Amino acid sequence: MNDFLKQAACSAFEKVFGELRLISSQFTQLIENKSAQNSKVAESDVKHMRPSLVKALMRLDGSAFSLGIILDENVIPGTDYALSWLELSSDGSIQEDSNSRYPWRGNFYEYTKAEWMSLPRLNREPVVVGPYVDFDKYLLTLAVPIVVSDHFIGVAAADVRLDDFERSVAYPLSRFELPCLIVNSEGRVVVSNTTSHPVGSINGAYKTLGTPMQLCGWRIILIEAAC
């Protein structure tokens, strides 16, 4: 039964990671073509990707509600931060996010220090970060590194509502008679079928207990089996 839950959890992200890898590949090719012409990265390059981002967001069809390209600090000469971030609203319209929309967030809350940027920068591997609260939503952020000529320049990333992830694993999770948890690499509960281990709670022991999901350090834990 662990395999059933594991497959459901991984499948929930498989489609999103597929789109992010495609975006990363397309942007990498764009920048490599410019480099061959001795041209530097510019904000116009990020904006050039908007049609591809729109198509990716529509293909995901609710698997992720926002996505985009976010460049690392000082990748563009004279520009500290650069991003193109799209959000699918409940009415089906697409909003473009920016600091001008939420000026109090301050350089998109210094996103270069966020784990979904710092971990891909360090490990050059895709990550799943969360859950965490952004505005009034519990979110998971998936990110794929963008690497050009062996230089990390940013990420292609997407936000997934925790509610949507919970729905994708609800059926296999409900089949466990024992208390069962999905926890992230910090030992924080992402999804649970028991109120005694609520979502968001954290336990250092959870980092090593249970069955690894091979998904960025996440694990499935049966409480009785762990005791």
C-alpha positions as CSV (number, residue, x, y, z in Angstrom):
1,M,0.0,0.0,0.0
2,N,3.0,2.3,0.6
3,D,3.8,2.0,-3.1
4,F,0.3,3.0,-4.1
5,L,0.5,6.2,-1.9
6,K,4.1,6.8,-3.1
7,Q,3.0,6.6,-6.8
8,A,0.1,9.0,-6.2
9,A,2.3,11.5,-4.4
10,C,5.0,11.4,-7.1
11,S,2.5,11.5,-10.0
12,A,1.0,14.7,-8.5
13,F,4.3,16.5,-9.3
14,E,5.5,14.6,-12.4
15,K,3.4,16.7,-14.8
16,V,4.5,20.0,-13.2
17,F,8.2,19.0,-13.3
18,G,7.8,18.0,-16.9
19,E,6.6,21.5,-17.8
20,L,9.3,23.2,-15.7
21,R,12.1,21.2,-17.4
22,L,10.7,22.2,-20.8
23,I,10.7,25.9,-19.7
24,S,14.3,25.6,-18.4
25,S,15.4,23.9,-21.6
26,Q,13.8,26.5,-23.8
27,F,15.3,29.4,-21.8
28,T,18.7,27.8,-21.7
29,Q,18.7,27.4,-25.5
30,L,17.6,31.1,-25.9
31,I,20.5,32.3,-23.7
32,E,23.1,30.0,-25.3
33,N,22.1,31.3,-28.7
34,K,22.7,34.8,-27.5
35,S,26.0,33.9,-25.9
36,A,27.1,32.5,-29.3
37,Q,26.5,36.0,-30.7
38,N,28.4,37.6,-27.7
39,S,25.1,39.1,-26.3
40,K,24.4,39.2,-22.6
41,V,21.2,38.2,-20.8
42,A,18.6,41.0,-20.8
43,E,15.2,41.5,-19.2
44,S,13.7,41.2,-22.7
45,D,14.8,37.6,-22.8
46,V,12.7,36.8,-19.7
47,K,9.7,38.6,-21.2
48,H,10.2,36.7,-24.4
49,M,9.3,33.5,-22.6
50,R,5.9,34.7,-21.6
51,P,4.0,32.9,-24.4
52,S,5.7,29.6,-23.4
53,L,4.8,30.2,-19.8
54,V,1.1,30.8,-20.7
55,K,1.0,27.6,-22.7
56,A,2.6,25.6,-19.8
57,L,0.2,27.0,-17.3
58,M,-2.8,26.1,-19.4
59,R,-1.5,22.6,-20.0
60,L,-1.1,22.0,-16.3
61,D,-4.8,22.7,-16.0
62,G,-4.9,23.2,-12.2
63,S,-1.9,21.0,-11.3
64,A,-0.1,24.3,-10.5
65,F,-1.8,27.7,-10.3
66,S,1.3,29.8,-10.9
67,L,4.7,29.5,-12.5
68,G,7.5,31.4,-14.1
69,I,11.2,32.1,-14.6
70,I,13.1,33.7,-11.8
71,L,16.7,34.8,-12.3
72,D,19.4,34.7,-9.7
73,E,20.9,37.9,-8.3
74,N,22.9,40.1,-10.8
75,V,22.5,37.7,-13.7
76,I,21.4,40.7,-15.8
77,P,24.0,43.5,-15.6
78,G,22.7,46.5,-13.6
79,T,19.6,44.6,-12.5
80,D,19.4,42.9,-9.1
81,Y,16.3,40.9,-9.8
82,A,14.4,39.7,-12.8
83,L,11.4,37.5,-13.2
84,S,8.4,36.6,-15.3
85,W,5.7,35.1,-13.1
86,L,2.1,34.2,-14.1
87,E,-0.8,33.3,-11.9
88,L,-4.0,31.6,-13.1
89,S,-7.0,33.3,-11.3
90,S,-10.2,31.5,-10.4
91,D,-12.0,33.2,-13.3
92,G,-9.5,31.7,-15.8
93,S,-7.7,35.0,-16.4
94,I,-3.9,35.1,-16.2
95,Q,-2.3,37.7,-14.0
96,E,1.4,38.8,-14.2
97,D,3.0,39.1,-10.8
98,S,5.6,41.7,-10.0
99,N,6.9,43.9,-7.2
100,S,4.7,46.7,-8.6
101,R,1.7,44.6,-7.7
102,Y,2.9,43.9,-4.2
103,P,5.5,46.6,-3.5
104,W,5.6,45.9,0.2
105,R,7.1,42.4,-0.4
106,G,10.5,44.0,-1.2
107,N,12.3,42.6,-4.2
108,F,9.9,39.7,-4.2
109,Y,10.9,39.1,-0.5
110,E,14.5,38.7,-1.5
111,Y,13.8,35.5,-3.3
112,T,17.5,34.7,-3.9
113,K,17.6,33.5,-0.3
114,A,14.5,31.3,-0.6
115,E,15.1,27.6,-0.5
116,W,13.5,27.0,-3.9
117,M,16.3,29.2,-5.3
118,S,19.2,28.5,-2.9
119,L,18.9,24.7,-3.1
120,P,18.9,24.4,-6.9
121,R,21.8,26.8,-6.9
122,L,23.7,24.6,-4.5
123,N,22.8,21.1,-5.8
124,R,21.8,21.7,-9.4
125,E,18.8,19.5,-8.8
126,P,15.0,20.0,-8.8
127,V,13.4,20.6,-5.5
128,V,10.0,20.6,-3.7
129,V,9.8,23.2,-0.9
130,G,7.1,23.6,1.6
131,P,4.5,23.6,2.8
132,Y,4.6,27.3,3.8
133,V,2.1,30.2,4.0
134,D,2.1,32.8,1.3
135,F,-0.7,35.4,1.8
136,D,-3.6,33.2,2.8
137,K,-2.6,30.0,1.0
138,Y,-0.6,26.9,2.0
139,L,1.8,26.3,-0.8
140,L,4.4,23.9,-2.2
141,T,6.9,25.3,-4.6
142,L,8.6,23.1,-7.3
143,A,11.7,24.4,-8.9
144,V,14.1,23.2,-11.7
145,P,17.5,24.9,-12.1
146,I,18.4,26.8,-15.2
147,V,22.1,26.2,-16.0
148,V,23.9,27.8,-18.9
149,S,27.5,26.8,-19.7
150,D,27.7,25.2,-16.3
151,H,26.6,28.5,-14.6
152,F,23.5,28.6,-12.5
153,I,21.4,31.6,-13.6
154,G,18.0,30.9,-11.9
155,V,15.0,28.6,-11.8
156,A,11.8,27.7,-13.6
157,A,9.4,27.3,-10.7
158,A,5.7,26.6,-10.0
159,D,3.4,26.9,-7.0
160,V,1.0,24.1,-6.1
161,R,-1.8,24.6,-3.5
162,L,-1.4,22.2,-0.7
163,D,-5.2,21.5,-0.9
164,D,-4.7,20.3,-4.5
165,F,-1.8,18.0,-3.5
166,E,-3.9,16.6,-0.6
167,R,-6.8,15.8,-3.0
168,S,-4.4,13.9,-5.2
169,V,-3.3,11.5,-2.4
170,A,-6.6,11.5,-0.4
171,Y,-7.8,8.1,-1.7
172,P,-4.6,6.0,-1.1
173,L,-4.1,7.8,2.2
174,S,-7.6,6.9,3.4
175,R,-6.9,3.2,2.8
176,F,-4.4,3.0,5.7
177,E,-5.9,1.8,9.0
178,L,-2.9,3.1,10.9
179,P,-2.1,6.8,11.2
180,C,-0.1,7.7,8.2
181,L,1.9,10.8,7.3
182,I,3.8,12.2,4.3
183,V,6.6,14.4,5.6
184,N,9.2,16.6,3.9
185,S,12.9,16.6,4.3
186,E,12.7,18.8,7.4
187,G,10.4,16.3,9.1
188,R,7.4,18.6,8.7
189,V,4.1,17.0,8.1
190,V,2.8,17.7,4.6
191,V,-0.3,15.4,4.6
192,S,-1.8,13.3,7.4
193,N,-4.8,11.1,8.0
194,T,-4.8,11.8,11.7
195,T,-5.5,14.9,13.8
196,S,-2.8,13.9,16.3
197,H,-0.1,14.8,13.6
198,P,-1.5,17.9,11.9
199,V,-0.2,19.4,8.7
200,G,2.7,21.8,9.5
201,S,3.8,20.1,12.7
202,I,7.5,19.1,12.7
203,N,9.5,16.3,14.4
204,G,13.2,15.8,13.9
205,A,12.8,12.0,14.1
206,Y,10.7,12.0,10.9
207,K,13.8,12.8,8.9
208,T,14.8,9.1,9.1
209,L,11.7,7.1,9.9
210,G,9.4,5.4,7.4
211,T,9.7,4.8,3.6
212,P,11.7,7.2,1.4
213,M,9.7,8.5,-1.5
214,Q,12.8,9.4,-3.6
215,L,11.2,12.9,-3.9
216,C,13.5,15.4,-2.5
217,G,13.9,13.7,0.8
218,W,10.2,13.2,1.5
219,R,9.0,10.1,3.4
220,I,5.9,8.0,4.2
221,I,5.5,7.1,7.9
222,L,3.2,4.7,9.5
223,I,3.1,5.8,13.2
224,E,2.7,2.3,14.7
225,A,5.5,0.9,12.6
226,A,7.7,3.8,13.6
227,C,7.2,3.3,17.3
